[in-house]
Amino acid sequence: EAGVTQSPTHLIKTRGQQATLRCSPISGHTSVYWYQQALGLGLQFLLWYDEGEERNRGNFPPRFSGRQFPNYSSELNVNALELEDSALYLCASSSGQFTYGYTFGSGTRLTVV
Amino acid sequence: AQSVTQPDIHITVSEGASLELRCNYSYGATPYLFWYVQSPGQGLQLLLKYFSGDTLVQGIKGFEAEFKRSQSSFNLRKPSVHWSDAAEYFCAVGGVLTGGGNKLTFGTGTQLKVEL
């Protein structure tokens, strides 16, 4: 069984540009979660998508957005990039049976210069 | 609001020695608790989880953790550390989001170094 896959592995953008990060969940998982892991700030919950809808978001500005496609894959968009957006962005999927925990992808390392 | 504290930022142990990583949580109800490990440049791998039942849970790679409600703790242990265990370890508590989703609140992590 394939795990959660994220692309690209690394992304370098200039301040003010837009970044698009992609995530494919484990087959059968309908929920996708995005987390930001910034240096010194730990892992912060960003967004939750389920059945194609944004269901909840963490304490992040609206320039962090995304969507979930009919095949349950997901895209995270970060507009008007700022230097402090540099971080590892982790995607996780779950089947809704929370007691089993999330399965995380390997992440996308976004660097804003 | 739920929170997780990992009081040790860095821990160094010798290979073959025992290990205990501390985790304290704050949560209003019976918590779902998790330990994850992250190797450099990698995502997070689930080591073990607790949600009910036996308070001593076994995980992968020879790790175990004990849930102590009276101390609000969920410490991770391993009897004999291997050099390959060097990584960052995260404790997390699970909560329910509005709408039924599940959010993990993570501690700030403990970086484990293993001396040969």
Interface residues (C-beta under 8 A of the other chain):
Chain A: V4 Q6 S31 Y33 Y35 G42 L43 F45 W48 D50 R55 N56 G58 L90 A92 S94 F98 T99 Y100 G101 Y102 T103 F104 G105 S106 G107 R109
Chain B: Y32 F34 Y36 G41 Q42 G43 L44 Q45 L46 K49 F51 F90 G94 V96 L97 T98 G99 G100 G101 N102 K103 L104 T105 F106 G107 T108 G109
